[in-house]
Amino acid sequence: MKGPRKFKDSFTGLFMIKTLHGPNAVQLELTGELMKKHPAFAVSLIKPYSSSDKELFSLRNKPPLEIPPLEEVEEKKIVKVLKEISARIKKEREYLVRYRNQTRKDE
């Protein structure tokens, strides 16, 4: 339960409702580490439990899709290096090149 709020779960566990405290609050049977917390919660914080229905959520737990093989690209001969860019952080270089039989529209 410690740590930044954004890393915590939105909802925690399944808890039985002991009593209703009017129309706006409920008292829960807390277990484990949560027993130290006050057991009364606002109704707006309570979410009903529903098991996942495989018909409603048919996309869950499907095997990964197979990636089709890439088409082989013919080797092109480089005629001229037009521009060179060096990235400082990655220490990589990128090149803008012109291939044989390539028009300016293809660049």
N, C-alpha and C positions, 0 to 999 in steps of 0.2 A: 504494500500500500504506500510505500515511500517512493519518492522520486518526482520528476516533473509530471504535471497534470496531463500533458498531451500524450505521454506514453502509457497512461493507465487505461484499463479496459473501460468501455462505456457502461457495460453492465457486468455484474459479478454474480455468479452462482445462481442456484435455485434455492429459494427460501420459502418456507411455509408461513402463511399469514396467521398469526395468533388471534388478534382481535382488530376490529375496526374502531378507530377513535373519531367518530363523527364521519362526515362525508369527505373530509380532506386528508386524513392520516390513517396509517395502518401500523400495527406492531408486528414485527417479523421474528421468527426463530432463527437467530444468527448462529453460525458455527465457526469453529477454528479461530483465526486471528481476528475476525470481525466481532467476536463476542465482547470485545472491549468497547465497541462502539455502542451508542445509544440505539435501541431497537426500533424507535418510532421514525417513520419516514413519510414524506408527503406522497399522496396518491399519484401526483404527476411524475414522480421518480420511479414508480413501479411499472414494470412491463410484464404482460402475461406470457407464460411459457408456451411455446408451440414447437413441436418437433418438426424437423424439416421434411417436407413431403416430396418424394422423388418425382411425382408427376408435376408439381408446381415448379420445382427447381431441377429440371432435367439436365441443365448444363453443368451442374456441379459434379465433381469427381469423374469427369470423362477423361479417357486416355489422351495424351498429347497428340496433336495432329502430325502427320508425316509431312516433312518438307520435301517437295519435289526436287529432283536433281536440277542443278543449274545448266542452262544451255552453254555449250562450249562457245567461247568468243574467239574469233580468229585473231591471230597476232597481227598487230599493225606496226608498221615501221615509223619511228619518230623521225621527223625531218628537222624540227627546230624547237628549242625550249624558249617559250615566249616570256615566262615570268617564273620567279622562284620566291617562295615565302618560307621564312624560318619561324617556327613557333618557339619562343623562349622557354616556356614551361615544359612542354613535352619533348623538347630537343629533337623535333622532327622537321622534315622539309617537305613542302608540297610544291609541285611543279605544274604549270600550265603549258601544255605542249601542243604542237601541230603535227598531225600525222600525214603520211603520204596520201595523196588523192582526197584530201579533206578541204572543203570550202570554208569560207569565213562564217557562213550561216551555221555550220555544224559545231563551231567552237562553243 
